[in-house]
Amino acid sequence: MAWFDKLKQGLGKTRGIIGANNWEMEWDDLEFALIAADTGAKIAAEVVEETKKEREKGTNFKEALETALLYQLEPDRTRQILRNVGFELDVKRNMVPLKGKIVMVIGVNGVGKTTTIAKLTQYYQAHSKSVMLAAGDTFRAAATKQLELWGERLWAPVITGPDGGDPGAVAFDAAQARKARDFDILFVDTAGRMHTKHNLMEELKKIKKVISKADPDEPKEVWLVLDAVTGQNGLSQAKKFHEAIGITGVIITKLDGSAKGGILLPIVRELGLPIKFIGVGEQADDLQPYDAAAFVHALLDMPS
């Protein structure tokens, strides 16, 4: 199955909630449906108003809703539609660029950070990048073992430390090793932590600071992994992590298991954070670069 078809299938629950299979629906119903999909009340109202404006121009309901959603998710590119100069899907999904060489991967417990790192490793290796991994979740021996197993499968070296050891020390050693061995990318796994625990958030700051001592100006990327099923709670998580450490990108997983795909809108609009990848399944190629147009077309069951 092509990835766009997987995305369309994965967003089926959200599509059902917002009634995107209908050619027409009452405005109040659309607003309530968007809120149920976790866009939040303010954004839901904005989407309805923008859809109304497009309908007044004679645009059919689905295309009007498409423009309204795209305006939320990618306003600059949406202006291409409004100027009638065409709008192309990024069907090639060019490689997601990195600002630097080191990516810290953070998030709460249970969102699948380690598995996501494995998928990211495969993705960047497929784009001819050499990847090294750091097992910074030293509090769970199983997490280190899991990352080591992935490293063996993917021929990616894994820097580890003693169980219960200092995660900062692991990150420091890994940053030095990446530099010495001239690897293109280092993904630093971190222990899952609740965004409300001050001491654990302080530890993330320490890890980030230690990395910069080993490799000045790094890490230039800090990616937050969010489980789509958490919905609006995921937005709260993102806010707290961003305030504490400064997020440069978000990865949304498990969109296929949730009717809350609308959470992408407030992450982009309210927090101003770029979404880097989205996941719609368990297979390696089910994690793919995010493209606003592809997302909206899949959500509204439109052509790729």
C-alpha positions as CSV (number, residue, x, y, z in Angstrom):
1,M,0.0,0.0,0.0
2,A,1.3,3.4,-1.0
3,W,2.1,5.7,2.0
4,F,-0.6,8.3,1.0
5,D,-3.2,5.5,1.1
6,K,-1.9,4.4,4.5
7,L,-2.2,8.0,5.7
8,K,-5.7,8.2,4.3
9,Q,-6.6,4.9,6.1
10,G,-4.9,6.0,9.3
11,L,-6.9,9.2,9.4
12,G,-10.2,7.4,9.0
13,K,-11.3,7.9,12.6
14,T,-10.6,11.6,12.5
15,R,-12.3,11.9,9.1
16,G,-15.4,10.2,10.5
17,I,-15.5,12.6,13.5
18,I,-15.4,15.8,11.4
19,G,-17.8,14.4,8.8
20,A,-15.4,15.0,5.9
21,N,-17.2,12.4,3.8
22,N,-20.2,14.8,3.7
23,W,-20.5,17.3,0.8
24,E,-22.3,19.7,3.1
25,M,-23.0,20.0,6.9
26,E,-24.4,22.6,9.3
27,W,-21.8,25.1,10.6
28,D,-22.5,24.3,14.2
29,D,-22.0,20.6,13.5
30,L,-18.7,21.3,11.8
31,E,-17.5,23.4,14.7
32,F,-18.4,20.7,17.3
33,A,-16.8,18.0,15.1
34,L,-13.6,19.9,14.9
35,I,-13.5,20.4,18.7
36,A,-14.2,16.7,19.1
37,A,-11.1,16.0,16.9
38,D,-9.1,18.2,19.3
39,T,-8.4,21.3,17.3
40,G,-9.5,23.4,20.3
41,A,-12.5,25.8,20.4
42,K,-10.6,28.9,19.1
43,I,-9.2,27.1,16.0
44,A,-12.4,25.3,15.3
45,A,-14.2,28.7,15.1
46,E,-11.5,30.0,12.8
47,V,-11.8,27.0,10.5
48,V,-15.6,27.4,10.3
49,E,-15.3,31.1,9.5
50,E,-12.7,30.5,6.8
51,T,-14.8,27.7,5.3
52,K,-17.8,30.0,5.2
53,K,-15.8,32.7,3.3
54,E,-14.7,30.1,0.8
55,R,-18.2,28.8,0.3
56,E,-19.4,32.4,-0.3
57,K,-17.0,32.5,-3.3
58,G,-18.9,29.5,-4.7
59,T,-16.3,26.9,-3.7
60,N,-17.8,23.5,-2.8
61,F,-17.8,22.4,0.8
62,K,-14.9,20.0,0.8
63,E,-12.6,22.3,-1.1
64,A,-13.6,25.2,1.1
65,L,-12.8,23.1,4.2
66,E,-9.5,22.1,2.6
67,T,-8.4,25.7,2.2
68,A,-9.5,26.6,5.7
69,L,-7.5,23.7,7.2
70,L,-4.4,24.4,5.1
71,Y,-4.5,28.0,6.1
72,Q,-4.2,26.8,9.7
73,L,-1.4,24.3,9.0
74,E,0.6,26.2,6.4
75,P,-0.6,29.7,5.7
76,D,2.2,30.7,3.4
77,R,1.6,27.8,1.0
78,T,-2.1,28.2,1.3
79,R,-1.8,31.7,-0.3
80,Q,-0.8,29.9,-3.4
81,I,-4.3,28.5,-3.6
82,L,-5.9,31.9,-2.9
83,R,-3.8,33.5,-5.7
84,N,-4.9,30.6,-8.0
85,V,-1.3,29.8,-8.9
86,G,-1.6,26.1,-8.1
87,F,-0.8,24.0,-5.1
88,E,1.3,20.9,-5.4
89,L,1.5,18.0,-2.9
90,D,5.1,17.2,-1.8
91,V,4.7,13.7,-3.3
92,K,8.5,13.2,-3.3
93,R,8.7,14.0,0.4
94,N,12.2,15.3,0.2
95,M,14.5,14.5,3.1
96,V,13.7,16.4,6.3
97,P,16.8,18.6,6.8
98,L,18.6,18.9,10.2
99,K,20.0,22.1,11.5
100,G,22.9,20.3,13.0
101,K,24.3,16.9,13.8
102,I,22.7,16.0,17.1
103,V,19.0,15.4,17.8
104,M,17.7,15.0,21.4
105,V,14.4,13.0,21.4
106,I,12.2,13.7,24.3
107,G,8.6,12.9,25.5
108,V,6.5,11.5,28.3
109,N,6.5,7.8,29.2
110,G,5.0,5.4,26.7
111,V,4.9,7.5,23.5
112,G,7.4,5.2,21.8
113,K,10.5,7.3,21.7
114,T,12.9,4.4,21.2
115,T,10.9,2.8,18.4
116,T,10.6,6.2,16.8
117,I,14.4,6.7,16.9
118,A,14.8,3.3,15.2
119,K,12.4,4.5,12.4
120,L,14.2,7.8,12.1
121,T,17.5,5.9,11.8
122,Q,16.2,3.8,9.0
123,Y,14.8,6.9,7.3
124,Y,18.0,8.9,7.4
125,Q,20.1,5.8,6.4
126,A,17.9,5.5,3.4
127,H,19.0,9.0,2.5
128,S,22.7,8.0,2.8
129,K,23.3,9.4,6.2
130,S,25.4,7.7,8.8
131,V,23.6,7.5,12.2
132,M,24.8,6.9,15.7
133,L,22.6,6.4,18.8
134,A,22.9,7.3,22.4
135,A,21.0,5.2,25.1
136,G,20.2,8.1,27.4
137,D,17.4,6.3,29.2
138,T,19.7,4.8,31.8
139,F,16.9,4.3,34.3
140,R,15.3,1.4,32.4
141,A,17.7,-1.4,31.5
142,A,15.1,-2.6,29.0
143,A,15.3,0.7,27.1
144,T,19.1,0.4,26.7
145,K,18.7,-3.2,25.5
146,Q,16.0,-2.2,23.1
147,L,18.1,0.5,21.5
148,E,21.1,-1.9,21.3
149,L,19.0,-4.4,19.5
150,W,17.9,-1.8,17.0
151,G,21.5,-0.7,16.6
152,E,22.5,-4.2,15.7
153,R,19.7,-4.6,13.2
154,L,20.4,-1.3,11.6
155,W,24.2,-1.3,11.8
156,A,24.1,1.8,13.9
157,P,26.6,2.1,16.8
158,V,25.0,2.7,20.2
159,I,26.8,4.5,23.0
160,T,25.6,3.2,26.4
161,G,26.3,3.7,30.1
162,P,25.7,1.7,33.3
163,D,22.2,1.0,34.4
164,G,21.0,3.8,36.6
165,G,24.0,5.9,35.6
166,D,24.1,9.6,34.6
167,P,22.3,10.1,31.3
168,G,24.3,13.3,30.8
169,A,27.5,11.3,30.8
170,V,26.1,9.0,28.1
171,A,25.1,12.0,26.0
172,F,28.5,13.6,26.5
173,D,30.4,10.4,25.5
174,A,28.1,10.0,22.5
175,A,28.6,13.6,21.3
176,Q,32.3,13.2,21.5
177,A,32.2,9.8,19.7
178,R,30.0,11.2,16.9
179,K,32.5,14.1,16.4
180,A,35.6,11.8,16.5
181,R,34.1,9.3,14.1
182,D,32.5,11.9,11.9
183,F,29.0,10.4,11.8
184,D,26.3,12.6,10.1
185,I,23.7,12.2,12.8
186,L,23.4,11.3,16.5
187,F,20.0,10.6,18.0
188,V,20.0,10.9,21.8
189,D,17.3,8.8,23.5
190,T,16.1,10.1,26.8
191,A,14.0,8.7,29.7
192,G,10.3,9.3,29.5
193,R,9.2,11.9,32.0
194,M,6.0,13.7,33.0
195,H,6.1,17.2,31.8
196,T,4.8,18.3,35.3
197,K,7.9,17.0,37.2
198,H,10.3,19.9,37.7
199,N,13.4,17.8,38.6
200,L,13.0,15.6,35.6
201,M,12.7,18.6,33.3
202,E,15.8,20.1,34.9
203,E,17.6,16.9,34.0
204,L,16.8,17.4,30.3
205,K,18.3,20.9,30.5
206,K,21.4,19.3,32.0
207,I,21.7,16.8,29.2
208,K,21.4,19.5,26.6
209,K,24.0,21.6,28.3
210,V,26.4,18.7,28.6
211,I,26.1,17.9,24.9
212,S,27.1,21.5,24.1
213,K,30.2,21.1,26.2
214,A,31.2,18.0,24.1
215,D,30.2,19.6,20.8
216,P,29.7,23.4,20.9
217,D,26.5,24.7,19.3
218,E,24.9,21.3,19.6
219,P,22.2,20.0,19.9
220,K,20.6,22.1,17.3
221,E,17.5,19.9,17.3
222,V,15.2,18.8,20.1
223,W,12.3,16.7,18.9
224,L,9.3,16.0,21.0
225,V,7.4,12.7,20.4
226,L,3.7,13.0,21.0
227,D,1.0,10.2,21.0
228,A,-2.0,11.5,19.0
229,V,-4.3,9.5,21.3
230,T,-3.5,12.0,24.1
231,G,-5.2,14.8,22.2
232,Q,-5.3,18.2,24.1
233,N,-3.1,16.7,26.9
234,G,-0.4,16.4,24.2
235,L,-0.7,20.2,23.6
236,S,-0.1,20.7,27.4
237,Q,2.9,18.4,27.2
238,A,4.4,20.3,24.2
239,K,3.9,23.7,26.0
240,K,5.8,22.5,29.1
241,F,8.6,20.8,27.3
242,H,9.0,23.9,25.0
243,E,9.2,26.2,27.9
244,A,11.7,24.0,29.7
245,I,14.1,23.1,26.9
246,G,13.1,24.7,23.6
247,I,11.6,22.3,21.1
248,T,12.6,22.5,17.4
249,G,10.2,19.9,16.0
250,V,7.3,17.6,16.9
251,I,6.7,14.0,15.8
252,I,3.1,12.8,16.0
253,T,2.7,9.0,16.4
254,K,-0.3,6.7,16.4
255,L,-2.5,8.8,14.2
256,D,-4.1,5.6,13.0
257,G,-5.3,4.7,16.4
258,S,-7.0,8.0,17.2
259,A,-9.8,10.3,16.2
260,K,-7.8,13.3,17.5
261,G,-5.8,14.2,14.4
262,G,-6.9,17.8,14.8
263,I,-4.2,18.2,17.5
264,L,-1.8,19.1,14.7
265,L,-3.6,22.4,14.2
266,P,-3.0,24.0,17.7
267,I,0.6,22.6,17.8
268,V,1.3,24.6,14.6
269,R,-0.8,27.7,15.3
270,E,-0.7,28.1,19.1
271,L,2.8,26.9,19.7
272,G,4.4,27.8,16.4
273,L,6.2,24.4,16.3
274,P,7.0,22.6,13.1
275,I,5.8,19.0,12.7
276,K,8.6,16.9,11.3
277,F,7.1,13.4,11.0
278,I,3.8,11.7,11.5
279,G,3.2,8.0,12.1
280,V,0.3,5.9,11.0
281,G,1.4,2.4,11.9
282,E,4.0,0.1,13.4
283,Q,6.1,-0.5,10.3
284,A,9.3,1.4,9.6
285,D,7.9,3.2,6.6
286,D,4.8,4.2,8.5
287,L,6.7,7.1,9.9
288,Q,7.1,9.7,7.2
289,P,7.8,13.4,6.7
290,Y,4.9,15.6,7.4
291,D,3.4,17.6,4.6
292,A,0.4,19.8,5.3
293,A,-1.2,19.3,1.9
294,A,-0.8,15.5,2.0
295,F,-2.3,15.5,5.5
296,V,-5.3,17.5,4.6
297,H,-5.9,15.6,1.3
298,A,-5.8,12.3,3.2
299,L,-8.0,13.7,6.0
300,L,-10.7,14.9,3.5
301,D,-10.3,11.8,1.3
302,M,-9.1,13.8,-1.7
303,P,-6.7,12.7,-4.4
304,S,-3.0,12.6,-3.7
